[in-house]
Amino acid sequence: METKIENATNILSKVTGSVFNKEGQQQLLITLDEPIIGYQLERYTNSKGELYGEFTLFDNRIITVHQRKKIHAILSDIVNSSGDGKNAYDIKSIKEDMKLIFCKSKGIDEFSTSELTGDCTVTVASEFITFLLDFCLEYGVPLSDPPIELAEDLKHQLIMCLYERKCAVCWQPGMVHKVTTTGAKKIPGRHEVMCLCSNHYQEAESIGHKSFADKQHVLGILMNQEQFMKLKNTR
């Protein structure tokens, strides 16, 4: 149930316990940084005596070694594809420029990917990697590693490949194909699609769409008729 609350109070808190009740609902024990005075609770209670709040979990995990390696690899590819082949840019300057653009687009403070500072979470690192891959896909930056292995948000990347008409596996120019990889029941007006180059489409047809998806670690994207027509009209 959703309810709109005016002048809501935001209080930092810490989860200190978790249990499940008889109905299978999870109950959290929360310790507040500051107490809520009784009349404040009454102020936010609706006419039915119900009190609702929004709970936000902060990611306290620090960027992983694997994520740092991904970022370095992608930035290296951007550097190698820039200028006239003489590496006019270096990784450090490209990295700072990319972080600045990313932070501005997200409305967040600048961060360091060093594990020593501890100000880059797993979530931020994941979103930054997705941002870098989107840049590479849009501007045709060739990647040294398979795109699927670098992706943090696979579904997002597969959708971007569809709209950019780049193969979901190798990022070579491709076409949108109807596939059957998820095993979902066919419903009129709903399409499962994937962008594939001619070579990978032939492979999918040869070994079967499901086997191909398992082998390449990709999936078809389900779209309704409106989404499918919008996709067809993008190019």
PyMOL commands that set and color helices and strands:
alter all, ss='L'
color gray80, all
select helices_A, chain A and resi 38-43+65-81+91-106+122-139+147-150+154-164+198-207+209-216+225-232
alter helices_A, ss='H'
color red, helices_A
select strands_A, chain A and resi 13-20+26-32+175-178+190-196+221-224
alter strands_A, ss='S'
color yellow, strands_A
deselect
rebuild
show_as cartoon
